[in-house]
Amino acid sequence: MRPLQPTSSIAAVSVLLYTKPGCPYCAAARDHLSQSGEAFEERDATVDPAWKSELMRHTKGTGVVPTLVRVDDGSLIQVGFPPGRG
């Protein structure tokens, strides 16, 4: 079983944040979500092959990080940070 990264609040997770180590844009996205009080789960795409596969599916094969996915319905996918960068 893979450990979950801490979320920014006790509320149910509303965003999945796909990242890679050393990515400054990932750090900026993480900080933004934390500061806005958004509950999120961070998934390091280099740690788990399933997470990498999810990232590749969400980014149509590009693997761009950070990628943010709205958990409630998955309809909102933001590739890159800040918005419009990816």
C-alpha positions as CSV (number, residue, x, y, z in Angstrom):
1,M,0.0,0.0,0.0
2,R,1.4,3.4,-1.0
3,P,1.5,6.2,1.6
4,L,-0.7,9.2,0.9
5,Q,0.9,12.7,1.0
6,P,-0.6,15.0,3.5
7,T,-3.6,17.0,2.4
8,S,-3.9,20.7,3.1
9,S,-6.9,20.3,5.3
10,I,-9.1,17.7,7.0
11,A,-11.8,18.1,4.4
12,A,-12.3,15.5,1.7
13,V,-9.7,15.7,-1.0
14,S,-11.0,17.7,-4.0
15,V,-7.9,17.8,-6.2
16,L,-5.2,15.4,-7.3
17,L,-1.9,17.0,-7.9
18,Y,0.6,15.1,-10.0
19,T,4.2,16.1,-9.5
20,K,7.8,15.2,-9.9
21,P,10.7,15.9,-7.5
22,G,12.6,19.2,-8.0
23,C,9.8,20.8,-10.1
24,P,9.5,24.5,-9.2
25,Y,6.1,24.7,-10.9
26,C,4.9,21.7,-8.8
27,A,6.0,23.6,-5.7
28,A,4.1,26.7,-6.8
29,A,1.0,24.7,-7.4
30,R,1.3,23.0,-4.0
31,D,1.7,26.3,-2.3
32,H,-1.2,27.8,-4.2
33,L,-3.5,24.9,-3.2
34,S,-2.4,25.1,0.4
35,Q,-2.8,28.9,0.6
36,S,-6.3,28.7,-0.9
37,G,-7.4,26.0,1.6
38,E,-8.0,23.4,-1.1
39,A,-7.8,19.8,0.1
40,F,-5.5,17.9,-2.2
41,E,-3.6,14.7,-2.6
42,E,-0.1,14.9,-4.1
43,R,0.9,12.0,-6.3
44,D,4.6,11.9,-7.3
45,A,4.5,10.3,-10.8
46,T,8.1,9.0,-10.3
47,V,7.1,6.8,-7.3
48,D,4.2,4.7,-8.5
49,P,3.7,3.3,-12.0
50,A,-0.1,3.6,-11.6
51,W,0.2,7.3,-10.8
52,K,2.4,7.8,-13.8
53,S,-0.1,6.0,-16.0
54,E,-2.9,8.2,-14.7
55,L,-0.8,11.3,-15.4
56,M,-0.1,10.2,-18.9
57,R,-3.8,9.6,-19.5
58,H,-4.8,13.0,-18.1
59,T,-2.1,14.8,-20.2
60,K,-2.8,12.9,-23.4
61,G,0.7,11.3,-23.3
62,T,2.8,14.4,-22.5
63,G,3.5,13.7,-18.8
64,V,3.6,17.5,-18.1
65,V,3.7,18.3,-14.4
66,P,2.2,19.7,-12.4
67,T,-1.2,18.4,-13.5
68,L,-4.3,19.1,-11.3
69,V,-7.4,17.0,-11.6
70,R,-10.7,17.9,-9.9
71,V,-11.7,14.7,-8.0
72,D,-15.5,15.2,-7.8
73,D,-16.0,14.5,-11.5
74,G,-12.6,14.6,-13.2
75,S,-13.9,17.1,-15.7
76,L,-11.5,19.9,-14.8
77,I,-7.9,19.0,-15.7
78,Q,-5.3,21.7,-15.6
79,V,-2.0,20.8,-17.2
80,G,0.9,23.1,-16.0
81,F,1.0,25.9,-13.5
82,P,0.2,28.7,-13.4
83,P,-2.9,28.1,-15.6
84,G,-2.1,28.3,-19.3
85,R,1.6,27.5,-18.8
86,G,1.4,23.8,-19.7
